[in-house]
Amino acid sequence: MAAKPQEKSGESNKRKRIPNQKPEGTIENTKKPKLISKPKKLAPSSSNVHSKVAKKPFKVPKKDYQKPSTRKDEGEDSKKLHRLRAKELAEARKKKRKKHYTLEQELALLWEKMRRRNIAKEDRSRLISEALMKMKGKISEIASSHVLSRVLQTCVKHCTQDERNAVFMELRPHFIALASNTYAVHLVTKMLDHAPKEQLAEFISSLHGHVATLLRHMVGSLVVEHAYNLGNATQKQSLLMELYSPELQLFKDLVTMKENRLEDVMAKLQLQKSSVLRHMTSVLQPILEKGIIDHSIVHRALMEYMSIADQSSATDVIQQLSGPSLVRMIHTKDGSRLGILCIRHGSAKERKKIIKGMKDHVDKIAHDKFGSMVHVCILSVVDDTKLVSKVIIRELEGKLTELLLDQNGRRPFLQLLHPNCSRYLSPDDLTSLSLSIPSLRNKGESEGEAAEVDSTGEGDPSDTSIQLHEGGKKDSFKRRQELLINSGLAEKLVDACCENAESLLRSKYGKEVIYEVATGGADGILHPSLDEKLSELHEAIVSIAAQPKSDVPEEEHILEHFHSSRAIRKLVLDCPAFASTLWEKALKGKCEVWAKGHSSKIINAFLETSNSDVKELAKEELQSLIERGDLALPVVEGASAGKE
């Protein structure tokens, strides 16, 4: 017990070492003093093995050695397992959620095979029959599926008529529900495309009472429009009449009428105008608010609505249609007429919206049969010629040559050169331009004050009964002058005709444009400001006509071509300046060569012309041909002048 306190006392006498303290008189080392490290482990050997437990040295066998997996590999394995488990879980959930999930997987495999282009017809028919057998009794349930509706579409397209009839019978009770489904709507339209007349009539009959509801639906309206386009006149009328009155929705027998106009239907069924107007407003207003205005059945319904609408209702519709949305409507006949009504009866602000809404679409509209008529109306009615030149004229100039050769694209230019000419516009086109809304018709506008179809008196006399209402306040000639001359369009027209004279003359539609330009337009609108340019055009045409006749039969000379010969003949009759140039530089001394075939019409024109100076130029040379019998005089003076 006495030793312990001695140890404590001994320890207290020892000098305690302070860490990092340097002894006095020593030089500072560059390296810090190393702490006492742990003793290194020695390899197992016989000398350092514990005596009591003798262990053999461990040796790793070479064959059984495996490189330990890194953390990265372990992470990738775990991710793969996680994805597999997630996929299995998703598959299990789909099986619970989708009633026909397994069937969908099977049919998807068949579909991938049957829709190939290089598959034999027999193999495709076998696959389609197998798919339809699997779907039998479940078609109405799976028609709304995103995948299976596509399988059904392929089957309906390529299956036999008996198989298609079986599909129709299964789908017949569910047509209305399927027509509003995003995926099934394509199947329904495909069924209508391949349906015989009996099935189409049955489908249209099943729409009774649901037309107005479906037209307010973005998807359902596609089915009604498709059925409307496929149906005959009676079926179209039956779909339309449901929009007129609630009585026509309830009683199917009233719908089977042959009357086309709403006014005739009202008169026969003794319907009140206020009731019809109220019902049509309730049907059409949601359609306009939702912007479902692309369909021809809607355009027809709106046209009938405008015929009975009061001033306030008609003005509201024009305000809603005026703008970029009108571009989506003018591709149909009734849509084009609605556009014309909006331009004629709209205010200056609304016309401005319509024209600005056509920006970047002018070229496409000009190529359209009905859309081009809206351009014609704008050029004939709108007084803001600066806006029209900036939007319409500038975009038309960008595709000038292409439009001049197009049947519809040339119409705006012909309207400026020769307004409302019955040679270039059909009676139906002229009727469209003369339409007006009864409730918005100007008070001072009457049938006697309306402008005639052909202001120059040319064309078919029977067409002069059609009369046009001018919507603008500006003088018609002044408006044309601002759009043609002041905008620079006329000069570009003449240049385009000079550059493409031969192609325009040989074209069925281009020849009429070059004729109007070469003659200076109606009322001489291109004179005198462009007289020099017109002389250059005459020279360009004559230089082509002066070329020698080719020996190759396939290369038809411009004087012998069917269209160009008639265009040049008309120029000889109506343009003395051109006729003189043509005679002096192309025909003088060569009439014997051109006295036969289509070119003989041009030679005869020098005898038929009413201009005495032109007649005198060719009289001597042509008289010798007449005496020899190579050229025949016209039976009646000027009888063939109106023929082409």
Disulfide bonds with the S-S distance in Angstrom:
none
